Amino acid sequence: MRYYVPNLKLPTIMRKFTSIRTYVIAMLFAGFTSGFVSCEKPVEQKNVGLQLYSLRDAMGQDVKGTVEKVGAMGYKFVEAAGYSDGKFYGMDPVEFKTLCETNGLQFLGSHTGRDLPEEGGWDETMAWWDQCIDAHAAAGVKWIVQPWMGRVGYESLEGLKKYCEYWNAVGEKCNAKGIRFGYHNHDKEFTELEGQVIYDFMLENMDADKVMFQLDVYWCVVGGKNPVDYFKKYPGRFEIWHIKDKAELGASGTMDFESYWAEAATSGMKYGVVEVEEYNMDPFESVKVSLDYLNNSPFVVLP
């Protein structure tokens, strides 16, 4: 190959030297870049968890097989959505924990709860929580999150305040057993009640030492709010994120995940949990695609 540079009246030998030198440099560069590509590092497997509600049908049919598949995908931990009467998906707490660990997963958290007790029902409700917390402690979980609030909390600020007081009491019980208690939002918490945004009222009336918040970023956006605004207004309160999109992560194009991660430290995030409620494909493929999205996104950093 020869490279001819017009209008430069170089001696023939100089033109040949220039051509050879250019060729050698090009070949060296090509060799360097091909070597660089061949030495690419494997995709980092980040500390991503899965809310098992994402595979609710499969968990209802085959708990062991489903957990095995989740571990094989590369998830690092799970958050349960199947606690009842001292058991997880019908299994003893230690048995379920062992199942998770056998498949390379930590069992770190759980969604469960009880509505605000009616008049005269406080002691019975607190007894339910005692059993619940003991079961979670036996499984070694780090957090319990209640993912709903009854209608009383949406009807008046008085009712909402009662919920805040109730959850402060539950959080105190959890603290005594070394477990964090938290609340998971949907979109309705971002509506106003008597001139105040429900979610803001909750943040301002629940003790940060007793109740943390698991912000579901998707439902926050559906509710007309920006997660970043909450991270800045209430720094450190959002210890766990539910990382969600309309279906698979990144599929809708409406979730600005990169801007959320830019304020992750401000939010107080300690764990990130994928939750998929709707699917564009088989649910197992869907949760794997969501995991791959996070692992392949350079802006995603998880503790």
N, C-alpha and C positions, 0 to 999 in steps of 0.2 A: 504494500500500500504506500502511495506517495501523497504528500500534502504539498500543493503548489500555492505559494503566496504571491499574488500578482504585484507588480509595480515595485518589487524589491530586487534590485539588480545585484543579486548575490552571485558569487562564483558558483559554478556547478557543484563543486565539492561541498560548499557551505549549504546549498539547498539540500543535498543528500543528507548532510549531518542533521539539519533541522528536521527533515522528514523522519529519519531514524529515531531521533530523540523524542519527537512527538509520539511516535508509535509506541516506543518503550514506556513512556509515561502513561499512555492510555491503557496499555496492557497491565501495567502495575496497578493502576487504579481499579481496573476491572477485576483483577485478582483479589485486591483488598476488599472490594465491596461484596464479591461473591463469597469470600471467606467470612465476612461480617454476617451475611445472611445465614450461612450455614451454622454459625455459632450462636444463633439467636437463643436467648434464654427461654425456657418453657414458661407458659402462662402461670403467674403466681396464683396459688390457691389461698384466697383470703379467708378471714375468720367470719364467714357468712353463716347465719342460722336460717332455719326454715320453720315457719308456723305450720304445724301439721294440719290445720284446717284447710290448707291448700290442697291436700290430698284426702279430704274428708270421706269420700266414697270408698276409696281404697283402704283407708284406716278402719272403716266399718266392716270391711270384708276380710282383710288379711293384715293384721297389725305387724306381725313379724316380717312378712315378705315386703311390706311397704317400707318399714324402717331400714331393712337391708338395702333396698334400692336407693333410698335417700343417702345412706352412707356411701354407697358406691358412686354416686354422682359427684361427691366432693364437698357436700355441706359439712360444716364442722360441729354444729350443735342443732338441737331442736327445741321448739317451744310447743308444748302440748295444748290440745283443746278437747281433752277427753277425760277430765276428772269427774268422779262421782263416787260418793260413799267410801272414801278412803282409798280408791283405786284409780289407776290411769289406764283407760281403754280396757277395763276389766282385769287388769294385772296389778299385783302387789307393787307398791312403790319401788322397792329394791329390785324386783324382777324386771320392771319396765326400765329402770336405770341401767341394769345389767345388759338388757337387750340393746339399748342404745350404744353403750360403751363397746359391746362386742362388735358392733358395726362401725366403729370409729367416730361415734357421735357423743357429745356431751348432752346431758339432759339438763338444761339451764333454767327454763321458765315454763309458765303455765297460764292459760286463760281460764278463769272460773270466777264465781262470785254468787252473791245473793242480793236480792233487792233490799231496799231500806225496810227495816222491820216495822210492821204496823204497831199500833199502840198495844202494849202488853207483850210484844213479841221479841223484845230486845235480848233477854237472856237466852232464849232458844236460838236466836240468830248467832249470838256470840259463841254459843256451844258448837254450832255448826262450823263456825270459823276455827275454833280450837282444833276440831278434828281435821279440818282441811289443812291447816297450817302444819299440824303434826305429820300428816301424810307427805306433804311437800318437803318438810325437813328430812324425813326418812329417805326421800329420793335425792336429797342433796341439791335441790334447785336453788337458784339465786334470786328469783323473783316470781311473784304472783301478780297477775294483772286482771282487773275486772274490765271486760270489754263492752259494757253497756250500762245504761242508767234508766231506771224506770220512769214512767210518765210523771210521777210526782216532782221529779227534778226539772221538768220542762214546763210545769204549769205556773210556778211562782218562784220568786227569789227566796221566799221562806222555805219552800220545799227543797230548793237547790241547796240552801244553807244546811238543811238537815242532812242531805247526802254528804256534804263536805265534812260535817261533824262525825257522821257515821264512818266515813272512810279514814278520817284521822284516827279513830279508835281502832279500826282494823289494821292500819299501818303500824300503830304502836304494838299491837299483838305480834305482827310479823317481825318487827324489829327485835323483839324479845327472843325470837328463834333464829335470828341472823338472816332473815329473808327481807328483800325489799318489796313493798307493795306499790302498785301503780294503777293508773287508769289509761285505757285506750279509747280514743275518740272515733266518732264517725263524722258525718257532715253537719248533723243537726246541732251539735255543740257550738257551731259558729253563727247561729242565729241569735237574735236579741230577745231578751226577756226583761220587761220593765226598764228598757233603755240600756241594758248592759248585755254585752256578749257573754253567753253562758260559759264558754271555755275560759275566758279571761277571769270571770268571777270564780271559777273553780281553782284556777292557778293562784288567785289572790286569797282564797279562803281555805286552802289546804296547806298544812304544814309541810314545808319542803323536806324536813327531816323524817317525816312519816309517810309521805306520798310522793312518788315520782310520776312522771308522765311519759307514756309510750306514744309518741306522736306518729299517727298514721299520716304520712305526707300526702298520699293520694286523697284521702277524705278531707284533709285540710284544704286542698286546692279545690275540690268539688264544692266545699263550703264557701268558696269565694275568698279565701285567705292565702297568704304566702307564708310557708314555713319559716323562711328567713326572718320575717318580721317578728315571729314569735321567739326565735332563737335570740334575737337582739333585745327584745323587750323583757324576756324572762330567761336570762342566761343560766345555764347549768341545770335547768329543770327537766330536760328531755334526755334521760339516761339511756333509753332504748328507742330506736326508730323502727317503725314498720315501714319497710321499703316496698312500695306498691305502685302499680300503674293500673290502668283500666283492665288490662289483661297481663301479658308478659311484660317485663320491665323494658322500657324504651319503645314499646310497640306503638303507643298512642301519639308520641311526639309532642305531648302537652306537658310533660313533667320535666322541669329544669333541674335534674338531679345534680348537675355540676355546681349550680349555684348553691344548692343545699349543702353539698359537701364542703364548699368554701367556708361555711360557718359551722362545721361539725364540732370543732373545739369549743366554740361559743355556746353551742346547744347543750354541751355536757354529755354527748353521746359516748356510751361505753360498749354498746352492742347494736348490730344491725340485723334485722330479721326480715327475710323475704316472706311476703304473703301474696298469693295469687288467688283471686276469687272468681275470675272469669277467664276463659281459655279460648285461644284461637287454634288449639291443637290438643292432642292427648294431654291430660293433666301432668303425667310424669315428664313428658317432653317439655311442657310449659315451664315447670319449675326448674328444669335443667337449663333451658334457654335463659331464664331469669338469672340463674347463678352465673352462667357464662357472661352475661352482660356486665355483671359487677366485676368479675375476675378480669375481664378484658378492658375495662374502663380505667385509664390511668389516674383519673381524678379521685377514684374511690379508694379511700384509706380507712381501714377498720382496725380498732385497737386489738 
